[in-house]
Amino acid sequence: MTHMKYEPKFGTVSPDNIDKLIRKIGKSLFLDDEVASALIYKEWEMVELLFEKHKKVKAVHKHLLLEIDGHYRGIVCSN
């Protein structure tokens, strides 16, 4: 996979899980892997917290999409 290289501070998220999450987010939001990767690393603290809490890529994907949706709805509604 050709996504950005990032060394998590505590090593809490495996590279395999990151790759799976990139593919799932890309598919859900109709993004290519590079853009999905950038989005995940932009929200890295949230991703780490979600993996600590939920452990599974499927659950992290679901909760991350809800967070992203809530964040962008807030921006649109406030304008």
C-alpha positions, 0 to 999 in steps of 0.5 A: 500500500502506498500510504503515508508512513507514520510511526504511532507513538505507542504502537497501539495500531498495527499496520495491517489494521491501518491498511484495512481501515484505509480501504474501508474508509475509502470505499465508504466515502468513495476516496482513493487510498491516498486521500483516505490515508490522509484523512485517517492520519489527520484524525490520528488521535481519534483513530488511536482512541477508537482502536483502544476502545473497540479493537476491531477495524469494523467497529473503528470504521463505524465510529470514525464515520460517525465522528466525521459525519458529526464534525462536518455536519456541525461545520455545514450547519454553523455556516 
